[in-house]
């Protein structure tokens, strides 16, 4: 038996074993996306698993194979933690779960609920890699069994059960499968199951392209900086074991999704389809626009990897989506200190422009003062007319919408 066939058989066996714990996640055609992109778009709804992510699979497979272990330790930004907690309670074993301090509260609370009395949660480190180091040190000291979130062959095999389910649910197969990538466990499992002949696209957040860096450098490298917004996929270094299975993929098949654009996709899926996706869970759907011409007329499967979204983050998601779409801008306006100056500015706004924020920044009795103003328009093109009118009337202003440091400080 070839190595690939052995892997496929073991993935199918893992899938069958999982049925004693949870049913297969649905593979559903999405009419909205199909019409939008002129393709046959299907969603593999991992956001509908018992822990609302695919991480349950890897945790189950790794724990069932760790015979005799009574203490499991993991580090996770949230979804792996929930999977491990769920399985600790299922198998009746203890677990210590390390999570970054920046983990959304919703994921921390759900992890506690899933694990019950069987797990202890420790919040350590601002970034995942710091959390991981602490978890491994604790595991070595206490003699626990470490459950890696992605850099583990049993975890990779567990994630490959998704491919086995797709094969069973869609016998004709798909022209392309679009995968989110964090540490690489899911993508390594899917590629190993289907083989290089299956069309695959790998999607990373723009602020954490560790797979792209590995492809460019012919091996894993550690990114100097990672944007933690897509917390479920913000990993600074692709796993060694996943990379061994992904090596040889084409650089053109590795896509990046800007964090603000992901926000537009999250809102679209929520408002139109009623589907709640976390940032990492929206990666595959978000990438469809970038491959529109390539997928037209084809059958495509997007893996929606997680739906653990903390709705306290919704205002931030909406804000980032509006800024990406160009319908909301922030300006620093230099306003003359004379009666009627503000009214003169307001009269230049379009009929559908809305002032979302207004802060007067005058610090002394000068001839001019500064105003920070947030403006929402119905269409991005509306700002062209507003800026033209401001220029014509001699107003001095600065658009700080895309100035990350200044915008974060002031907004």
Secondary structure, DSSP 8 states (H G I E B T S, - for coil): --HHHHHHHHHHHHHHHHTTT-----EEE-HHHHHHHTSEEEEEEGGGSTTSBTHHHHHHHHHHHSTT--EEEEEESSHHHHHHHHHHHHHT-EEEEEE-TTS-HHHHHHHHHHHGGGEEEEE--SSHHHHHHHHHHHHHHHT-EE--SSS-HHHHHHHTHHHHHHHHH-TT--SEEEEE-SSSHHHHHHHHHH-TTS-EEEEEETT--HHHHHHHHTS----S---TTSTTT--SS--HHHHHHHTT--GGGEEEE-HHHHHHHHHHHHHHH-----TGGGHHHHGGGGGHHHHTTSEEEEEE-B----GGGHHHHHHHHHHHHTSEEEEEEEEESSTTHHHHHHTTS-TT-EEEEEEE---SS-SEEEEEEEEE-SSTTHHHHHHHHHHHTT-EEEE-TT-HHHHHHH-
